[in-house]
Each structure stands twice: as structure tokens, then as C-alpha cells.
Amino acid sequence: MDVKDGSMQINKQSKVKEPPFKIYHQNIRSLRRKSHELLCHLYPDFPHIICLTEHHMHLFEYRHISMAGYTTGAQFCRTLHDKGGVIIYVQKNLKFTNIDLNDYCKEKDFETCAIKLTANSLDFCIITIYRSPTGNFNYFLQNLDKVLQLVYTPALHIIVCGDINVNYSVENEHKRQIDNLLLMYNLTALVNFPTRIGKSSASVIDNFFMDISRLEDFLVTSFSNDLSDHDAQILTINIPIQIHPNKPKFARKINKYTTLDFIYNLSNESWEEVFKATDINLMFNSFLNIYLRIFYSCFPIMQNKNSKYKNSWITLGIRTSCKRKRELFSLIRNNNNTTMKQYYKVYCKILTKVIKDAKRMTLNKRIYKSNNKIKTTWNIINELLGKQQPLQSIQKLIIDGTQLTNQQDIANALNKHFSNVKNSVSNGDKLDNMKHNKPFANSNFEQGRETLVPPSF
């Protein structure tokens, strides 16, 4: 293993046809008004997982900040204090399971979220953590151990990333305690380059932790985009990840041209078979057959062509400007030239405006070209508000004190429960309950609503 230029790399990396598994982490210091530029910097080699710490969003906000091509896998938002928080975004074509860790979270002391997914027949658990500089370190250590105990299995590959505010560039007691804890799970710190560089200091307070004895072919690199005072880290694991392609969508081609053709064909139809029929049923069947024949021929079923990412607004000029911004940032970072810093400041303002205008122009063009402008407008609104999140699978089910984690066992248990409810109603329980003004024996009444009580989750 060679360490060079702030990266950890394996000498012999096998060639894979598909893009390797890539995880991105950054202390973003507020995601507000930064999501579009972040995607511009990452385009076109988008990571499969984006882990962000200190997103500064409240619960009602994170649902309304859209990351095109990604869905929210897991998150923690503060309610008592400002700032902080952690969030994980997952590419929309990846299947994952959310792990509920809210019981272990405490604002400032230990903020975390996690997901599980499968890549190349390997099970991964991605955990993102954040600890404030003023957070209780003992609480952080104890709950990190609890979380690792909760998720750990011998076959599971655990990857921990985040900002723990413990400097790994120098030996200290907090670093030693964390290393001793993580060694119990065979996890090793990967980042050996500065992640936060100031005018007179550089520290390694953001990190990745992974079992390098089981995943040897990997690369960790730094990525500077000046969206925060923390540089990002990108972990690339050289395994092909299985992508679940979106199912093709089919719809009838209905527009003003096909509609006019439909009206024209109807007006030129003689309808002789309909008027010749003497029986009302035969007359209706003849009418329906002719009508459907014209309808199907004028409005054929077509497959909708959906792009992999709806980021057409990220033009070549924007990508070039983002690359230029990163180059300028590396030049002025340790430079006291006021003229150059002022030029960089103006450049960043112009780039932000260009990105905003490009996004707006693309959406306006999409509405202008649409045949159904109202529907297109609402689709855009829903996309921007993040209302197209896929439903997540149930992680665990507890029935009579027994915990089920296998998806097939959970499905069978739910089927059995609702089948028994149906059978109990059909066997006369419904009539018996109605006599006592209780439509269901196992019902809760809350705010005038009747809800069937399922097994506890």
C-alpha cells in the first residue's frame, strides 16, 4: 500500500467494467443554496452515496431541498439547537434500507444516521456521524459503540464517515480512545490528509473508517470545492456496483397532432355496421369496436425516454467554470494577494448567478415545450420539493416480543395478521362488535378517526 499526495491507494487495482462504488463525504456547513453547485462540481462522475454533515436544515427543510438523481436515505435534524445535522443521499436507482438510529442521537454530542445496501453481492452499512467541538466526548464514544453493536454482523461491511472533531494528524487521547473502540470492529481510519485548512493550521477532523483487511482495493482522495471550510473526501472501492435500472414507463402518445388525427378519423367514419344492426347489444358492440380501433391507431403506446439524471442545465460552460473555480481556490488558499482574492470572490458570485439562471431557463424551456403546461409545472414543483421519494421497506417487525428482520418473514407476518382480521370479521365478529358500537375489536379512535391497529414496529 502506497500513501502519496494525500491519498491512500493500492498498488494493483483490478480493472472493472462498471464504475466503482463511490462514497462522498463533506462537512457542508449548510446545504441551503449549495445543492445545485455541489451537483455541478460532481458532474458527470456522480458518487453513489453522498454523506453530508452539518447540513443546518430543520425537519421541514430537508424534504424541500432537492438533489437531482438522489433520494434521501437517512437523516438527523436538530430541533433544540441551530445548525448541525447529518444526512445521506442515495442514487435513485440503488435499493437501500434505512436504519433508525434516532434513539442514540443527542444534539451536539452524537448525531448520526445510517443505511444498508448491497453492492456486488456484498452487504454494506454506511454510517454518517457528527460531533460538535463542544460535545460530550464520553457520550459520543459510548453511543458509537452501541450503534456498531446494533448493526454489526460478521458478513456486513461497515463504513463510518463524518466529522468527529478529533484531529487525526497528531497523537492525542481522544484519537487513541476512538481507535481502540473501532479496532474491536476491525475498523481503521483511512484519511491521512488535511480536511480543514486554515490560514495557520491544518487538521484531519473528517474521516472514513473501514475494515481494510476485507476490502483492500480502495482509494481515498481529497476534493476541494470551497462550499465549506472543510474539504470533501471521496472513498472509491474498486468493486462494480449493481445498478437497478428504472422500469420503462409506457404511455399513449396524446398531443394536439394525434388528437386532430383522431377527430378527423372519427368524422370520416361511415358507421354503417352500427346503423345496420337491429339488436341494441350488437349496435353498441359495433360502435365500441370501431371507436377503439380508431383510438388505438391514433394514440399508440410509446415508451417514455427518461434520462439518467435530470441535470441538463449543467452545461459544458458551467462545468468548465466550476473546474476553474477549484483551480482558483487552490491558488488563493494560502495566498495573501488581495487583488487575486477579490477576483476570486467576484468569480464565485458570477458562477452562482449563472448556475441559478441556467436552472431557471431550463425549467422555463421545459414548461414552454410542454403540451400540458399545468401538469408539467406541478411535476417540476414536486421534483423541487422532493415529493417523489420512493417508499422504504420495513426494517424490522416485533410481534409478541419476537423481532423479525428478514423481509420475507415480515411480509408473511403482515399477510397472516390481515388475513386473520378478515376471517374474524367474516366469522361474525363484525356483527358482535356492531352491537356494542365497535366496528372493529382492535381499533383505536383518535381525533374522530378509526384506525386498525397493526403489529408494533
Secondary structure by P-SEA (a helix, b strand, c coil): ccccccbbbbcbbbbbccccbbbbbcccccccccaaaaaaaaccccccbbbbccccccccccccccccccccccccccccccbbbbbbbccccbbbbbbbcccccccccccccbbbbbcccbbbbbbbbbbcccccaaaaaaaaaaaaaacccccbbbbbbcccccccccccaaaaaaaaaaaaabbbbccccccccccccccccccccccccccccbbbbbbbcccccbbbbbbbbcbbbbbbcccbbbbccccaaaaaaaaaaaaacccccccccccaaaaaaaaaaaaaaaaaaaccbbbbbbcccccccccaaaaaaaaaaaaaaaaacccccaaaaaaaaaaaaaaaaaaaaaaaaaaaaaaaacccaaaaaaaaaaaaacccccccccccccccccccccaaaaaaaaaaaaaaaaaaaaacaaaaaaaaccccccccccccbbbbbcccc
